[in-house]
Amino acid sequence: MFKLPLQNIFSRLVKIFRSMSNDSQSRNSAYLTVDRLLLSGFGFLFWLLAARSNSPGEVGAALSLLGVLGLIGNAGVLGIPTTMTRFLAEEPDQKTFVELSILVSFVASLILSLTWVFVLGSPGSPLKRSSFNDLLSIIGICAMATGPVASSVFVARRRARFILMKDLLGIVTKFIVLLLVLEQGVKGLLASQISATCVSTLAVVVAILHLKRRKRIGFSNALSRLRQLSGFAVWTHAAMLVSIAPNLLMPAVILSRSGADSASYVAISMMFLGAVNTIPQSLTTTLIAEISHNPASPRKAIMWTLKSIYVAIIPVIIVGMVVAPYLLRLYGSGYQKNATACFRLMLIGLLLTTLNYLSDAVLLVYKRAGYYFVANLTGMICVFVGVYWSARSGPTGIAIGWLIGQAGYLTVSLFCLFVSKVIVRKTSTRSRIRYWSIAHLNQ
């Protein structure tokens, strides 16, 4: 019997959807990707409203300050999210382990924020010192630290739909606050972002408090276990800090060397780039959690991730190259004129950064945390030197420097994979039974 093409397409889509629903890696990758795309999409809308109501200088100053606060907040994370994603499936008392991890991260971020504000005097902040501004910065840093730790619990447990729900709540909060303080300049933009982070963090912490406890081992035993994993956490934490430093500090570097307008043009391009980056980020994060639960077949999961990433991003890159000037035009004619070439060059760079994400994930899967740190440190130096060297050449020159830095990063990552002797070996039956038992008892 003849079938219409639309019927064939619909039946194929239904089959794909059912297959994804039954496969945890596909399902959670989809949830994380949708979540990050929504964050990026509404982020574009947020900064579009901000750019229409504030000068490029104010937008650049706000982005620079958020970058500084984000770097300090990430310093308080202490490598716990990656450690949680990799090892939570093996913990007999997951709830106690999670609660202790959140507490440790909160205390660390609080100490760092107090030091930055009261000891160092808030360097890098364009805001005048006041009790309100200091309190806002401290709250923002603490929320930026505890939020990723709490969210990583649901990545590790392969329940990524909860992350989507809490981020939707944060998005709504962000725009409500923005409408109230739209004309307040840098302070209003900062308050909107921090309010959203606090609400989404509080939501995920409340969800964690309602997790069922299947076995109690006590805080002392959980602390002992956290100490055992401290080596892995320290290396991954150091690697994370150096890897995000260029992106977070790039607006501040460009601000000091090329002016606020250039910082704003490059920052908006980076936000568009971040939307596409959600694809490799989500898939590689899910890869680590999936192999932690099913260590018997890592090669299959790695190859699925590699193919899925490139199948998804190549069409997006092509479309992005075409529509770049029209997207940037939404922010103003200055953005279209000065940031289009910058954005296109950074889109091309995604072909390199995707492999960097995957190589990092593979090193973490095989517990090569030291090599992971070396790859990220050297890669950070390559990117930072490239951006700093080209910062006086305008947005297009900055993008070229960034692209050269990413090429250097990829070279180092591939070298670390080679020298670390990462080989996919067949897992023993005894190891399979052990991992399977621990993972499924904690579902």
Summary of the structure (lengths in Angstrom):
residues: 443
radius of gyration: 21.9
end to end distance: 45.8
largest distance: 78.1
contacts: 1561
relative contact order: 0.12
helix: 86%
strand: 0%
